[in-house]
């Protein structure tokens, strides 16, 4: 099968972090925050066991672990689910661990890439308030992200990005815009490093816009087993950094010619 590199990761994971007052976004294109428009192939699966963390001067929050599942339900359409075990460890306060906010979504690619134009898709996401807001593990409100993503490749180099609008109800919250862009190079047959930069407008009435840079890679251990990782600092807004590490399993039916 063809592996999306790097894909969604998200698809890319914790609005539970937003409940702690941190300026973060749901992770969309593992191992990055920025996503691409390419869905999982028809009747194929992606399964991730991953951990994402956000570090600031007075808090450490994230998932340990979270499970992400993507499935190509029909050609050009992917179903998406993330179930996180979230944690929040504010400095000098009790630590909490438990179910975070579950994420569901559907990616739809409506333009295929050609030599002259990029592929284009949408990937609406819904964050369900399944985590405890009182314990810093969830937001307490259903949230919605409505993005458009584009991608174009030239030999070993691929660029993708785009953005969308976050609808985040709740006292003190603001709806916000997200924009990100990423470049990735297939350095070897099994190793692809990448760099992304993204920006998000203020998510709360007392918050500031945020921007971050991440460096990461996708390492193919085999056709079906992969390691994904990224890390990077905030370059605007509250000081801090985030990390992501995942083990990915990709699989699907055999094609008629015996190839995946």
C-alpha positions as CSV (number, residue, x, y, z in Angstrom):
1,X,0.0,0.0,0.0
2,X,1.0,3.6,-0.4
3,X,1.9,5.4,2.8
4,X,0.9,9.0,3.2
5,X,4.1,10.8,4.2
6,X,3.6,12.4,6.5
7,X,0.0,12.4,6.8
8,X,-2.1,13.2,9.5
9,X,-0.9,12.8,11.5
10,X,-2.9,14.7,13.9
11,X,-3.8,14.5,13.1
12,X,-2.1,15.8,15.5
13,X,-4.4,15.4,19.2
14,X,-5.2,17.1,22.4
15,X,-7.8,19.8,23.0
16,X,-7.4,18.7,26.5
17,X,-4.3,20.9,26.4
18,X,-6.5,23.9,25.6
19,X,-8.3,23.4,28.9
20,X,-5.1,24.0,30.8
21,X,-4.8,27.4,29.1
22,X,-2.0,26.3,26.7
23,X,-2.1,27.7,23.2
24,X,-2.1,24.5,21.2
25,X,-4.0,22.9,18.3
26,X,-5.3,19.4,17.7
27,X,-2.6,17.4,16.0
28,X,-3.6,16.6,12.5
29,X,-0.8,15.2,10.3
30,X,1.4,12.9,12.3
31,X,4.1,13.7,13.2
32,X,3.1,17.3,12.4
33,X,0.3,19.7,13.2
34,X,-0.2,20.8,9.6
35,X,-2.2,18.3,7.5
36,X,-2.4,17.2,3.9
37,X,-5.3,16.4,1.6
38,X,-4.4,12.8,0.8
39,X,-6.7,10.2,2.5
40,X,-5.9,6.7,3.4
41,X,-6.4,4.4,0.4
42,X,-9.7,2.6,0.0
43,X,-10.1,-0.3,2.4
44,X,-6.7,0.4,4.0
45,X,-5.9,1.3,7.6
46,X,-3.5,3.4,9.6
47,X,-3.2,2.7,13.4
48,X,-1.0,4.9,15.6
49,X,0.0,4.4,19.2
50,X,1.4,7.7,20.1
51,X,2.3,10.4,22.7
52,X,2.1,14.2,22.3
53,X,3.2,16.7,24.9
54,X,3.2,20.4,25.4
55,X,5.8,21.9,27.8
56,X,5.6,25.4,29.3
57,X,7.4,27.1,32.2
58,X,4.6,26.1,34.6
59,X,2.9,23.1,33.1
60,X,3.4,19.8,31.3
61,X,0.4,18.3,29.5
62,X,-0.3,15.8,26.8
63,X,-1.3,12.2,26.0
64,X,0.3,9.0,27.3
65,X,-0.7,7.3,25.1
66,X,-3.3,8.1,22.5
67,X,-4.8,5.7,19.9
68,X,-5.4,7.1,16.4
69,X,-7.2,5.1,13.7
70,X,-7.8,6.1,10.1
71,X,-9.7,4.0,7.5
72,X,-10.3,4.5,3.8
73,X,-14.0,3.9,3.7
74,X,-14.5,4.7,0.0
75,X,-12.1,6.1,-2.6
76,X,-11.0,9.6,-1.6
77,X,-12.7,9.4,1.8
78,X,-11.1,8.6,5.1
79,X,-12.7,8.2,8.5
80,X,-10.7,9.3,11.5
81,X,-10.8,8.7,15.3
82,X,-8.4,9.6,18.2
83,X,-9.0,8.3,21.7
84,X,-6.5,9.9,24.2
85,X,-5.3,9.0,27.7
86,X,-4.6,12.6,28.7
87,X,-2.5,14.0,31.6
88,X,-2.0,17.4,33.1
89,X,0.9,18.2,35.5
90,X,0.9,21.9,36.5
91,X,3.8,23.1,38.6
92,X,3.1,22.8,42.3
93,X,-0.4,21.3,41.8
94,X,-1.8,17.7,41.8
95,X,-1.3,15.8,38.6
96,X,-4.3,14.3,36.7
97,X,-4.6,11.4,34.3
98,X,-7.6,10.0,32.4
99,X,-9.7,10.0,29.3
100,X,-9.3,13.2,27.2
101,X,-11.4,14.7,24.5
102,X,-12.1,12.2,21.7
103,X,-11.6,13.4,18.2
104,X,-13.6,12.3,15.1
105,X,-13.4,13.4,11.5
106,X,-13.7,12.7,7.8
107,X,-11.2,13.6,5.1
108,X,-12.4,14.1,1.6
109,X,-10.1,14.8,-1.4
110,X,-12.0,16.4,-4.2
111,X,-9.1,17.4,-6.5
112,X,-6.4,14.9,-7.6
113,X,-2.8,16.1,-8.2
114,X,-1.5,16.4,-11.8
115,X,1.7,17.9,-13.3
116,X,0.0,21.3,-13.4
117,X,-2.0,21.6,-10.2
118,X,-2.1,20.3,-6.6
119,X,-4.4,17.9,-4.9
120,X,-7.0,19.6,-2.6
121,X,-9.1,18.2,0.2
122,X,-11.1,19.1,3.3
123,X,-10.9,17.4,6.8
124,X,-13.5,18.6,9.2
125,X,-12.8,17.5,12.8
126,X,-15.1,17.4,15.9
127,X,-13.6,17.4,19.4
128,X,-16.1,15.7,21.8
129,X,-16.1,16.8,25.5
130,X,-15.3,13.4,26.9
131,X,-12.4,14.6,29.1
132,X,-12.9,16.2,32.5
133,X,-12.5,19.9,32.3
134,X,-12.3,20.2,36.1
135,X,-9.2,18.0,36.1
136,X,-7.6,19.7,33.1
137,X,-8.2,16.8,30.8
138,X,-10.8,18.3,28.5
139,X,-12.4,21.5,27.3
140,X,-15.9,20.8,28.5
141,X,-17.4,21.9,25.1
142,X,-17.8,20.3,21.7
143,X,-15.4,22.1,19.3
144,X,-15.2,22.0,15.5
145,X,-12.3,22.6,13.0
146,X,-13.1,23.3,9.3
147,X,-9.9,23.3,7.2
148,X,-8.9,23.1,3.5
149,X,-5.6,21.4,2.6
150,X,-3.5,21.4,-0.6
151,X,-0.4,19.4,-1.6
152,X,2.1,19.3,-4.5
153,X,5.1,17.0,-5.1
154,X,8.2,17.5,-7.2
155,X,10.3,14.3,-7.4
156,X,11.5,13.7,-3.8
157,X,10.2,17.0,-2.4
158,X,6.6,17.4,-1.2
159,X,5.0,20.6,0.2
160,X,1.5,20.8,1.7
161,X,-0.5,23.0,4.0
162,X,-3.5,25.3,4.2
163,X,-5.7,26.2,7.1
164,X,-9.1,26.6,8.6
165,X,-11.4,28.0,11.2
166,X,-11.8,26.7,14.8
167,X,-15.2,27.1,16.5
168,X,-14.6,26.9,20.2
169,X,-17.6,27.7,22.4
170,X,-17.2,28.4,26.1
171,X,-16.8,31.3,28.5
172,X,-13.7,33.3,27.7
173,X,-13.0,31.3,24.5
174,X,-12.6,32.8,21.0
175,X,-13.1,31.2,17.6
176,X,-9.7,31.3,15.8
177,X,-7.9,30.8,12.5
178,X,-5.1,28.3,11.8
179,X,-2.6,28.3,9.0
180,X,0.4,26.0,8.4
181,X,2.8,24.9,5.8
182,X,5.3,22.0,5.6
183,X,8.1,20.8,3.4
184,X,9.3,17.2,3.3
185,X,12.2,15.5,1.5
186,X,12.5,11.8,0.8
187,X,16.1,11.6,1.9
188,X,16.3,7.8,1.5
189,X,13.9,5.1,0.5
190,X,12.9,4.7,4.2
191,X,13.6,8.1,5.8
192,X,11.8,11.4,5.2
193,X,12.6,14.5,7.3
194,X,10.4,17.6,7.3
195,X,10.0,21.1,8.7
196,X,6.7,22.9,9.4
197,X,5.6,26.3,10.6
198,X,2.1,27.2,11.7
199,X,0.2,30.1,13.2
200,X,-3.0,30.4,15.1
201,X,-4.9,33.5,16.2
202,X,-5.8,34.0,19.8
203,X,-8.0,31.2,21.3
204,X,-9.2,33.1,24.4
205,X,-10.0,36.7,25.3
206,X,-6.9,37.0,27.4
207,X,-4.6,35.0,25.1
208,X,-2.2,36.1,22.3
209,X,-1.7,34.6,18.8
210,X,0.8,31.7,18.7
211,X,3.3,30.4,16.1
212,X,5.6,27.4,16.2
213,X,8.2,25.6,14.2
214,X,8.6,21.8,14.3
215,X,11.2,19.5,12.8
216,X,10.4,15.8,12.4
217,X,10.7,12.6,10.4
218,X,8.9,9.5,9.2
219,X,11.1,6.3,9.3
220,X,9.8,3.2,7.5
221,X,10.9,0.1,9.4
222,X,9.1,-2.0,6.8
223,X,6.3,-1.7,4.4
224,X,3.8,-1.8,7.3
225,X,5.6,-0.6,10.4
226,X,6.8,3.0,10.8
227,X,8.2,5.4,13.5
228,X,7.1,9.1,13.4
229,X,8.5,11.9,15.6
230,X,8.7,15.7,15.8
231,X,9.6,18.5,18.2
232,X,9.8,22.2,18.1
233,X,9.7,25.5,20.0
234,X,7.2,28.3,20.1
235,X,8.5,31.3,18.1
236,X,5.6,33.6,19.1
237,X,3.3,33.7,22.1
238,X,3.9,31.8,25.4
239,X,7.4,30.2,25.6
240,X,7.5,26.4,25.4
241,X,7.9,23.5,23.1
242,X,6.0,20.4,22.0
243,X,6.9,16.8,21.2
244,X,5.3,13.9,19.3
245,X,6.3,10.3,19.0
246,X,4.3,7.5,17.4
247,X,4.5,3.9,16.3
248,X,2.4,3.4,13.2
249,X,1.0,0.2,11.6
250,X,-0.4,0.4,8.1
251,X,-2.2,-2.4,6.4
252,X,-4.9,-3.3,3.8
253,X,-6.1,-5.9,1.4
254,X,-3.9,-7.5,-1.3
255,X,-4.3,-6.1,-4.8
256,X,-5.2,-8.5,-7.6
257,X,-1.6,-8.5,-8.8
258,X,-0.3,-9.5,-5.3
259,X,1.1,-6.0,-4.5
260,X,-0.3,-3.8,-1.7
